[in-house]
Amino acid sequence: MTSPAPLHLPAPEHAAAWLEERRTALLDEVERRVADLRAAPPGDPMGTLRRWNDITLALSDLWAIGSVHAQVHPAEEVRTLGDRVVQEASRVSTELSLDPELYAVFAALDPTGLLDADHRPDPVARRLLERVLRDFRRSGVDRDEATRARLRELDSRQVDLGQQMSRTIRADVRSVRVTPEQLAGLPEDWIDAHPADEDGLVTVTTDYPDAVPYVTFAEDAAVRRALRVEFLNRGWPDNDAVLRELFAVRREVAELLGYGSWPDYAAEVMMIGTGEAIPAFVDRIAELALQPARRDHAVLLDRLRRDVPGATTIDAADSAYYAELVRRERYGVDAQQVRRYFDVDKVRAGLLEVTGRLFGLTYVPVDPAEAHVWHEEVAAYDVLRADADADADAAGAGTGERIGRIFLDLHPREGKYKHAAQFTLAEGVRDRRLPEGVLVCNFPRGLMQHDDVVTLFHEFGHLVHHVLGGRSEWVRFSGVATEWDFVEAPSQLLEEWAWDPAVLATFATDEAGVPIPADLVERMRRAEDFGKGYHARTQMFYAALAYDLHAHDVPDLTARVKELQERYSLFPYLEGTHFHCNFGHLDGYSSGYYTYAWSQVIAKDLFSAFDPDDLFEPGVAARYRDTILARGGELDAADLVEDFLGRPSTFDAYAAWLAR
C-alpha cells in the first residue's frame, strides 16, 4: 500500500485563512460523524470503535494545528487564531465526553465482539473500549445535568487560563543593560553577537540563549544576580492571579467528580496510581539525593568563599557560575572550550545520523517550498524506515517506507514558545495518516553548550517516539500515548548517546575538523556528575511545589514557594522573586512534575540493557524500538518496560547512578 501523503500546510502568508478553513471543515466533520453515530450505531462493536476513531482523528487534527500555530507562527494574528482553534477543540471534546447518549452507545458494547481479521479476540481493541469508557466516566458523564454543565464551564476556563499563562510567559521577555566591561568572562562569539547600542550599553535578555551563558560565565556577580531575578520574575504579577484561579478550577473539578484532590484525579491514570504516592516518591528521591547533594554543595560553597570570604550560603544567582568554575578547576572542563566542538548545524546533522543508525531510519530533507514551513529557519524532513526484513543500514542508503515527517524549529524569535518541547502536528494512523511532529527549541545560532546538545537529544526522543509509535490503527494509542509519568523515559534514555565519546566523535568537531577528544568527554561526564545530588533535590522542590499547590488551597503562592524551596532545595529562595509565575509545567503537567524523576528512574533501568561499549548494537536497539517506541500506548508502560527488560523495572540502576 502506498504511504499516506503528509499534511499540506499553507504558505505562511495564507496561514490564517487556512486555519479558519480547516477549523470549519473539521468541526463540521465531527458534528456530522457524531450525529451519524448517535442516530445509527453500527451493529458490531468493532464498527462502533472505528466510527469513534474517525471522530477522534478529526478532533486531534483540530487540536494539533491549533496548538502548533499558537506556539510557533511568527504572526501574532495566527498565534491568536491558533489559541481559538484549541479552545474550540477543547469545547467540542468536553461536549462529547459529557454526552450521556453517546456514552450509552459504548456502554452497551459487548467486548467479546471485538475480534481481529482472523476472528480472534483483539486485546488492543478491548483496551481501547476500556479507555473510552474510562474517559467518559472521568469527564463526569454519569453526573446530573447541573454538574455536567458546571464541568463544561470549568473545562473551558481551564483551557483559557492555561493559554493565558503561556501567552504571558512568551511575551514577558525582560532584560538588563550592561557595559561592555560587564561582559567579561563570556565567550567571544556571544560578545560579538551582542554589540553595544548608541548609549554604549549591551542588552541581555531573559531568553535562554542570553540568560544561560550570562549566569554561567559572566564574572560580574551583581549583574548575574539582577538577571537571575528578572528571569525568575517573568510572568509576575499577572500569572499569580491566573494560577490561583487555575488551581481553584482544578480543585472544584476533582470535588465534583468525587476525588479527594486534583492530584488524586490526575494520578489515577498515571503509573504512580494515587495522589498520595506523589509526596512519598518525592521524599524517597530527596532522601537518596541528600548525601551527594550536601557533598557537592559544600564544594560550591568553599569555592565561593575564595572570592567572598565568610560567605555562609550560595544561591541560584551564583550556583551556575561557581559550578562552572569547579568543573573547570577540578575536572579540567572549560565549557567555553567545549563549545568549540558543538556548532549547531553539525549537531543537528549528527543527531539525525545517530538516531537514524540507532533506529534504522533515514531523514530526507524536504524542500521548504514544498513543506511550506512557517519560518525560514525551520527545516523539514521525511522519515524513512528500512523494510522489516532489511538490516538497519538499508535506511541509511535512502531506501525504505516513508513513515512520518518532522520539522525542526530550533532558534528563538519574538512570540515563539520559550522552552523546548515536541508538538504534534498530526497523529499517525496506520495506512491512513503519517505522524508529523515539530521540535521547538531556543538554541543559539552558532556554538552550543553541551547542555544544549543533551536537551536537543532529549527533545528529539519525544519526536522519534511520536513517529515510530504513529502506526497504530487507533488514534487513542498513537505516538507518545503512554501514561504521562512514562513519556519522559525514552527521551531521558536518548540523552545517553549525547555523552558517549565514540558517538560524539562522529559529529562534534572544531573549526579544523578535529573530533572532540575522548578523554575530554570522559572528564565532561565526571564533571556532569558533580552536582547531580543537589540538582535532584531542586527537581524535588519543583515536584513538591506542583503537587502542593494543586493539593491545597494556598493563600500566598510565593510564600509556599519559599517554604518548599527551603525544605527540598539546597539553594535558598531569592528574595523578591516569584518562580511559580513562569513555571509553565504547572499548566501542562499540573500536579505531576514528579514525572521527570519517575521517568528518569525507568530510563536508567532501560539503559542498563544496552552495551556501554557498543550503544548501536543492533539487536538491543531494534528490540527497544519495536517493544517500546513502536507500540505507542497499546500496552501499559509497566508492561512495555517489562517486555523489553524481561523483568519489572527497579530503582537499582538509578540509585547506583545517584550514589557514585
TADA-V277988 format. One line per field, one symbol per residue. phi: phi as a letter, one per 40 degrees, with the letter a starting at -180 (. if undefined). psi: psi as a letter, one per 20 degrees, with the letter a starting at -180 (. if undefined). Layout:
phi=???
psi=???
This chain:
phi=.ccccccccccdcbccccccccdcccccccdccccccccacdcbdcccccccccccccccccdccccccccbcccccccccddcccdcccccdcdccbccccdcdcccccccccbcccgbdbccccccddcccccdcccgcccccccccccdcccccccdcccccccccccccbabbbcdcccdhccccccccbcccccgbbcbcccdccccccccbccccccdccccccccbdgccdcccccdcdccccccdccccgccacdccccdbbccgbcccccccdcccdcccccccccccccdcccccccbdgdbabbccbccccccccccccbgbbdcccddcbccccccccdcccccccbgbbbbdbddcccfccacccbbbcbbbcddcbcccccccgbhccbibbbbbbbcacgcdcbbabbccaccbdgbaccbabcbbbcccbcbccdccccccdccdccccdccccbccbddbcgcbcdccbccccccccdcccbcdcccccacbcccgcccccccccccccccccgccccccccccccccccccccbcccbccccdccccccbccbcccdgbaddcbcccccccfcbcdcccdccdccccdcccccccacbdcccccccdccbcccfbcbcdccdcccccgaccbcdcccccccc
psi=pppqqrpnqrqhijgghgggghggghgggggghggggghmqqiqghhghhghggghgghhgggghggghhhiphphhggghgghggggggggggggijohggghghhiqohijnqahjkqpohghhgggghggggggiikhjrrhgghghhgghgghggggghggggggghmorrqprqhhjjpiqqhhgghimqqaijjqpporjqgiggghgihhpiohghggggggggijpipigighghghghgghggggghjjqhrghgggihjrhhgqhiighggghgghghigghghghhhgghhhhhhhnpipirpaihighghhggghghhikoohhhhhhimphhhggggghgghghgjlqqooppphhghlqiqhippqpqpqpqqhjqrhihhijjrrppirpqponiqqrpiqpibprppphppqppjhppppqpoormqqidqqqhhhgggggghhhgghggghjkkqhphhjpcmkaqhjihighghghhhijipghghiiinqahijpqpqhhghghgghhhhpihghghhghhggghgggghhhqnohogghhggghghhgqipqpopjrmhhijnhihfgidjkiihghghhggghgghiiqoiinijohghghggghhfgiickirqhhhgghhghjrqqrighghgghh.
